Amino acid sequence: MINKNFVDFSIILLLKDKKEYLFSFFIFTFIVFLASSILFISDSIKYDLFLSLDKQHQIIVKNTKSGRYAPLSEDHIDSILQISGIDNVIGKVDGYYDFAQDRRYFHIVTDESLEDNSMIVSSEIKSILEEFKYRDKFNFLTEDGIITLDIVKTINSNIISNDVILVNSDIARKILGMYDDEYSYLDVLVPNDNEIDFISLKIVDLYPNVKVKTKNDLKSDYEHLFYYKGGIFMILYIVAMISFFILLKNQISSVFGEKKREIAILRSIGFAIKDIIFLKFIQNSIVALCSYFLGVFLAYTFVFIFDAPLLKNIFLGNDVNQIILTPVVDIKTLFLMFIFTVIPFLASILLPSWKIAVEDMSEVIK
């Protein structure tokens, strides 16, 4: 059983050497903070990407001419619907508007619930438009003239909706210079997932110029983009781990240095080896657990409350000030980080302490 007096004595010794333990506490907290921030940001981005993928139909069809994307028509829809195994084909209007004043593109997405004179923008787009004095309205410059729309709502920006403007399909066609019977791409609904690849081949046989992507293809594209960008985060993670091992080395040096005489004195006044190990376990568990949970809490606050300034830009670029990271906490990942940080931290103290405790105390004191 745990003796209360023994625990109190352990804490008294901890407070006596608080300056030394504070150094380990702050370094360990910073390492957990940095590693947790990286994990929170990457998990949030991955969550938003794959959440958008879940809303996609099994097959997406885009048309090409001379290597460039071209509109699809009602004839394409009617012909593809004739393929056995297809439940429905939905035409979508989607594209990019060149906002030359700021040298960037706005993603035009359709929302049929909107009126002809209305649009919804992301908070990132809203902040950009306000820089150019577009507060409640925006003028789209098209080949047929100016289209003025009212900004009726602003939605939060995330990795998917950062550059999005929502309008109805009629207005979207006018902005993108498309005819009434034209579509940017087709969503193909296939009830049987086992037939997706076969039907994709049938569509390509029917229209050799089209590009067909399945949901699995899109998933692979997202993963490729994510892991490419994730390399930057891996560098930061490696830096955190190197710092962690430097901390471990400092801990081991401390045990073999100043703490060596302390252990010898405790042994000489009657402390058993297991008592010394338990004493060191209590002291360093308090430091490690407080550091770990404080580091995770600070990382959560930094990423999901303050939107990870600077660190977020490393992954997403500089023009992402309005992006809100979706709060996502992977308990399994945090548990693994606990195993690979707290356990080595404790081991770096307990093993050297045990090695000293089993030595001849008369030699140690000399």
C-alpha positions, 0 to 999 in steps of 0.5 A: 500500500502507498504510505501517505508519509512517504508520498509527502516526503517525496513531494518535499524533496521535489519542492526542495529541488524545484529549480532543477525540476522546473527546467525539465517541466518547461522543456517537456511541456514545450515538446508535448505542446509542439508535437500535440499542435502538429497532430491536432492541425494534421488531424483537423485538415485530414478530417475536413478533407475526408468529410468532403469526400464522403459527400461525393458520389462514387464517380465524377466525370469531366470532359476535356478538349485539347487537354483542357476541361470543357463543359458537358451537355444533356446529351452526355447525361442521357447517354451515360444513363443508358449504361446498366448499373447506373442509378442517376447522373446529376449535372453540376455547375462549378468553376473558378472566377478570376479576381484580378484585383488580388491575383487570385481565384474564387471557387464558384459553387452552386446552391439552388436555395439562393435567389438570383441576386444573392450569394454566400461567401466564406469568411476568407473571401469576405475579408478579401472583398472588404479590403477592396471596399466590397462590403455588402455587394460584389460585382462580377465582371463577365463577357456579357456585362457586370453581375452585382450580387448581395452578400447575404451570409458568411460561412466559416472558412475551413480547408474546403470552403476557404475560397468558396462563393455560393450562388444558384446555378443560373448565376453560376453559368453567367459568371463562368460563361456557360450555356443553360444546358451545360455542366462543369462535371457529372456526378454518377450514382452507382448503387453497387460499389463492386461495379464502380470500376467497370462502369468507369471503363464503360463511360470512357469507352462511350466518351474517350475524351472524358476524365473519370475519377472514382471516390477511391481515386480522389481519396488517393489524391487527397492522401498524396497532397496531405502526405506531401505537405505533411513532410514539413510537419514531420520535420517539426516533429523530428525537431521535437523528438530530438529536443526530447532525447536531449532532455532525456540525456540531461535527466540521466546526467542529473541522476549520475551527477548531483542525485547520486549522492542523494540516493546514497544518503537515502540508502545509508539511512535505511531506504530500500532499493524499491523505496528509492525507485518508488520515490523517484517514480512519484517525483518524476510522474508528477513532473511528467504527467503535469507537463503532458496534460498542460502541453496537450491543453495548451496545444488544443487552445493554441490550435482550436481557440487561436487557430494556430497562428504561424504554425498553420501557415507552414502547412496551408500557406500565407493566405489562410488567415480566416481558416477555422480548424475543425476541432478533432482529437484522436485519443489513440494518437494522444495515447501513443504520444503519451507512451512514447514520451512519458514512459521514456522520460520516467525510464531515463530516471528510474533505470539510472536510479536503480543502477546507483541504488544497487551499488556499494554506498560507501564507494558512492559517498566517497 
